[in-house]
């Protein structure tokens, strides 16, 4: 097996380009930028074309194998890029941006600080105005795991959406 591979006239620059192309495609899978995917396909295609030194009629790489393999890889890279581009338009699902404007229920309150129930979790909170346990307040800011809240306009002690 391996001895027979020694008889093939392999161009190591072509092999290196193919390995570089595969490495780019693996990186593209974990860090989708589309640029690495396109570069990986181009390097793989060029490396496959250069892989064997054509010294006779039987040693040429078949374009019937190279073409579909490159097209399939390019298609997968473009599909990944399309999904990544579409995901950019989705609203954030975690972090302070999601919490702002969220109605929360006051659990306990002492002075200007206390605890509130936000998205099923107990959070420390502070407010500039007096609030009482059971009040419905609105999150205005998130800083160091402490919510800043204010009274909701109109309905206090009301149901939380």
C-alpha positions as CSV (number, residue, x, y, z in Angstrom):
1,X,0.0,0.0,0.0
2,X,2.4,2.7,1.2
3,X,5.2,1.4,-1.0
4,X,3.0,1.8,-4.1
5,X,2.3,5.5,-3.1
6,X,6.0,6.1,-3.3
7,X,5.9,5.2,-7.0
8,X,3.4,8.0,-7.8
9,X,5.0,11.3,-8.9
10,X,3.5,13.6,-6.2
11,X,4.1,17.3,-6.3
12,X,4.5,18.3,-2.7
13,X,3.4,21.9,-3.3
14,X,0.1,20.6,-4.5
15,X,-0.2,18.4,-1.5
16,X,0.6,21.3,0.8
17,X,-2.1,23.4,-1.0
18,X,-4.6,20.7,-0.5
19,X,-3.8,20.4,3.2
20,X,-4.0,24.2,3.5
21,X,-7.4,24.2,1.9
22,X,-8.6,21.5,4.2
23,X,-7.3,23.4,7.2
24,X,-9.1,26.6,6.0
25,X,-12.3,24.6,5.7
26,X,-12.0,23.2,9.2
27,X,-11.4,26.7,10.6
28,X,-14.4,27.9,8.6
29,X,-16.5,25.3,10.4
30,X,-15.7,26.8,13.8
31,X,-15.4,30.5,12.7
32,X,-17.8,31.1,9.8
33,X,-16.5,34.1,7.8
34,X,-17.1,32.7,4.2
35,X,-13.7,34.1,3.2
36,X,-11.8,31.2,4.7
37,X,-14.3,28.8,3.0
38,X,-13.8,30.3,-0.4
39,X,-10.0,30.4,0.1
40,X,-10.1,26.8,1.3
41,X,-12.0,25.7,-1.8
42,X,-9.6,27.6,-4.1
43,X,-6.5,26.2,-2.4
44,X,-7.9,22.7,-2.4
45,X,-8.9,23.0,-6.1
46,X,-5.5,24.4,-7.1
47,X,-3.6,21.8,-5.0
48,X,-5.7,18.9,-6.5
49,X,-4.8,20.2,-10.0
50,X,-1.1,20.3,-9.1
51,X,-1.0,17.1,-7.0
52,X,0.4,14.7,-9.5
53,X,3.3,15.5,-11.8
54,X,1.9,14.5,-15.2
55,X,4.7,12.4,-16.7
56,X,2.4,10.0,-18.5
57,X,-1.2,9.6,-19.6
58,X,-2.3,7.5,-16.6
59,X,-1.1,9.9,-13.9
60,X,-3.4,12.8,-14.4
61,X,-6.0,13.7,-11.7
62,X,-9.5,13.3,-13.0
63,X,-11.5,16.6,-13.2
64,X,-14.6,14.4,-12.9
65,X,-13.5,13.9,-9.2
66,X,-12.0,17.3,-8.5
67,X,-14.9,19.4,-9.9
68,X,-17.8,17.8,-7.9
69,X,-15.7,17.7,-4.7
70,X,-14.8,21.4,-5.0
71,X,-18.4,22.3,-6.0
72,X,-19.8,20.4,-3.0
73,X,-17.4,22.0,-0.6
74,X,-18.1,25.5,-2.0
75,X,-21.8,24.9,-1.7
76,X,-21.5,23.9,1.9
77,X,-19.4,27.0,2.6
78,X,-21.9,29.2,1.0
79,X,-24.8,27.6,2.8
80,X,-23.0,28.1,6.1
81,X,-22.4,31.8,5.2
82,X,-26.0,32.2,4.3
83,X,-27.2,30.9,7.7
84,X,-24.6,33.1,9.5
85,X,-25.7,36.2,7.6
86,X,-29.4,35.5,8.4
87,X,-28.6,34.9,12.1
88,X,-27.2,38.5,12.3
89,X,-30.7,39.9,11.9
90,X,-32.1,38.0,14.9
91,X,-32.6,40.0,18.1
92,X,-30.2,39.3,21.0
93,X,-31.4,36.6,23.4
94,X,-29.0,37.1,26.3
95,X,-27.4,40.0,28.1
96,X,-28.3,43.4,29.3
97,X,-30.0,44.4,26.0
98,X,-32.7,41.8,26.6
99,X,-33.4,42.8,30.2
100,X,-34.0,46.6,29.4
101,X,-37.7,47.4,29.5
102,X,-38.6,44.0,31.0
103,X,-41.4,44.1,33.6
104,X,-40.3,42.4,36.8
105,X,-41.9,41.7,40.2
106,X,-40.4,43.0,43.4
107,X,-39.8,40.2,45.9
108,X,-38.4,42.1,48.9
109,X,-37.2,45.7,49.3
110,X,-35.3,47.6,52.0
111,X,-34.4,51.3,51.4
112,X,-33.2,51.7,47.8
113,X,-32.2,48.1,47.2
114,X,-33.8,44.7,47.2
115,X,-34.5,41.6,45.0
116,X,-36.8,41.2,42.0
117,X,-37.9,38.2,39.9
118,X,-36.8,38.6,36.3
119,X,-37.3,35.8,33.8
120,X,-37.7,33.2,36.6
121,X,-34.5,34.3,38.3
122,X,-33.9,36.2,41.5
123,X,-31.8,39.4,40.9
124,X,-30.4,42.1,43.1
125,X,-31.9,45.5,42.2
126,X,-31.8,49.1,43.1
127,X,-34.1,52.0,42.5
128,X,-34.2,55.8,43.0
129,X,-37.8,55.8,44.0
130,X,-39.6,53.8,46.7
131,X,-41.1,50.5,45.7
132,X,-42.7,47.8,47.8
133,X,-42.8,44.0,47.6
134,X,-45.3,42.8,45.0
135,X,-44.9,45.9,42.8
136,X,-44.4,45.5,39.1
137,X,-41.3,47.5,38.1
138,X,-39.4,47.9,34.8
139,X,-35.7,47.3,34.3
140,X,-33.9,50.4,33.0
141,X,-30.2,49.2,33.2
142,X,-28.0,46.2,34.0
143,X,-24.7,46.7,35.7
144,X,-22.5,44.1,37.4
145,X,-25.4,41.7,38.0
146,X,-27.5,44.4,39.6
147,X,-30.7,45.6,37.9
148,X,-31.7,49.3,38.0
149,X,-35.5,49.5,38.1
150,X,-38.2,52.1,38.1
151,X,-41.9,52.1,38.7
152,X,-44.0,51.1,35.7
153,X,-46.3,53.8,34.4
154,X,-49.8,53.3,35.7
155,X,-50.3,49.7,36.9
156,X,-48.4,48.7,40.0
157,X,-49.2,45.4,41.8
158,X,-50.4,44.3,38.4
159,X,-49.7,41.1,36.5
160,X,-46.4,40.7,34.8
161,X,-46.5,39.8,31.2
